[in-house]
Amino acid sequence: MNLQFPLLSKDYRIHRITEQDIDDVYRLCAQNPRYYHYCPPPVSRAGILQDLSALPPGVAPSDKYYVGFYQSERLIAVLDLILG
């Protein structure tokens, strides 16, 4: 199944997060220390890089979508979606 990003939102620009976007994701996540207090480990660029490819057993990489929601040029949300 190929996820159609425009169907996820009419209000935000959505694209798949890549290694080039790590700094944007880090800046966003670092603004929410309370989340990482209750859901360790603390945010790090290395952890985000791992999240890009982390999968549960038996799931194909083609079923993972790590996407960012942008308002203008600013990342405002990240979705780690696994289908199947």
Kinemage of the C-alpha trace (Angstrom):
@kinemage 1
@onewidth
@group {chain A} dominant
@subgroup {mainchain}
@vectorlist {calphas} color= white
{ca met a 1} P 0.000 0.000 0.000
{ca asn a 2} L 1.329 3.434 -0.890
{ca leu a 3} L 0.213 6.158 1.497
{ca gln a 4} L -1.171 9.259 -0.220
{ca phe a 5} L 0.181 12.155 1.878
{ca pro a 6} L -2.258 14.812 0.603
{ca leu a 7} L -5.127 12.727 2.004
{ca leu a 8} L -3.731 13.119 5.547
{ca ser a 9} L -4.362 16.869 5.712
{ca lys a 10} L -5.698 19.730 3.652
{ca asp a 11} L -4.124 22.299 5.972
{ca tyr a 12} L -0.481 21.201 6.133
{ca arg a 13} L 2.263 20.260 3.719
{ca ile a 14} L 3.321 16.689 4.446
{ca his a 15} L 6.421 14.838 3.381
{ca arg a 16} L 8.452 11.833 4.408
{ca ile a 17} L 11.151 12.686 6.958
{ca thr a 18} L 14.703 11.856 5.857
{ca glu a 19} L 18.138 12.218 7.442
{ca gln a 20} L 18.254 15.770 6.057
{ca asp a 21} L 15.293 16.676 8.303
{ca ile a 22} L 16.807 15.423 11.579
{ca asp a 23} L 17.578 18.938 12.861
{ca asp a 24} L 13.976 20.048 12.242
{ca val a 25} L 12.642 17.015 14.116
{ca tyr a 26} L 15.106 17.546 16.957
{ca arg a 27} L 14.094 21.207 17.346
{ca leu a 28} L 10.423 20.241 17.462
{ca cys a 29} L 10.874 17.372 19.920
{ca ala a 30} L 13.224 19.336 22.192
{ca gln a 31} L 10.363 21.789 22.803
{ca asn a 32} L 8.455 19.066 24.663
{ca pro a 33} L 10.653 17.892 27.565
{ca arg a 34} L 7.625 16.685 29.555
{ca tyr a 35} L 6.914 14.000 26.933
{ca tyr a 36} L 10.471 12.651 27.221
{ca his a 37} L 10.285 12.803 31.012
{ca tyr a 38} L 7.463 10.239 30.907
{ca cys a 39} L 8.576 8.440 27.727
{ca pro a 40} L 12.358 8.106 27.917
{ca pro a 41} L 14.978 8.201 26.580
{ca pro a 42} L 15.525 11.950 26.180
{ca val a 43} L 15.338 13.257 22.635
{ca ser a 44} L 18.565 13.040 20.655
{ca arg a 45} L 19.558 13.247 17.024
{ca ala a 46} L 20.825 9.647 17.219
{ca gly a 47} L 17.465 8.494 18.602
{ca ile a 48} L 15.578 10.281 15.839
{ca leu a 49} L 17.842 8.669 13.261
{ca gln a 50} L 17.018 5.255 14.757
{ca asp a 51} L 13.295 6.074 14.681
{ca leu a 52} L 13.497 6.633 10.922
{ca ser a 53} L 13.987 2.912 10.346
{ca ala a 54} L 12.749 1.229 13.556
{ca leu a 55} L 10.196 -1.491 12.856
{ca pro a 56} L 8.403 -4.136 14.878
{ca pro a 57} L 9.154 -7.754 13.920
{ca gly a 58} L 7.535 -8.937 10.718
{ca val a 59} L 6.887 -5.467 9.269
{ca ala a 60} L 8.413 -4.498 5.922
{ca pro a 61} L 10.207 -1.146 5.558
{ca ser a 62} L 7.745 -0.253 2.794
{ca asp a 63} L 4.967 -0.237 5.431
{ca lys a 64} L 6.624 2.490 7.529
{ca tyr a 65} L 5.918 6.182 7.042
{ca tyr a 66} L 7.834 8.675 9.185
{ca val a 67} L 6.304 11.926 8.023
{ca gly a 68} L 6.412 15.574 8.966
{ca phe a 69} L 3.577 18.086 8.933
{ca tyr a 70} L 4.716 21.556 7.910
{ca gln a 71} L 2.974 24.879 8.337
{ca ser a 72} L 4.690 27.090 5.792
{ca glu a 73} L 8.326 25.993 6.224
{ca arg a 74} L 8.049 25.110 9.936
{ca leu a 75} L 7.747 21.512 11.127
{ca ile a 76} L 4.865 21.362 13.604
{ca ala a 77} L 4.238 17.607 13.988
{ca val a 78} L 5.762 14.217 13.266
{ca leu a 79} L 3.871 10.996 12.622
{ca asp a 80} L 5.514 7.572 12.831
{ca leu a 81} L 2.947 5.407 11.054
{ca ile a 82} L 3.249 1.684 10.419
{ca leu a 83} L 0.648 0.020 8.218
{ca gly a 84} L -0.292 -3.616 8.402
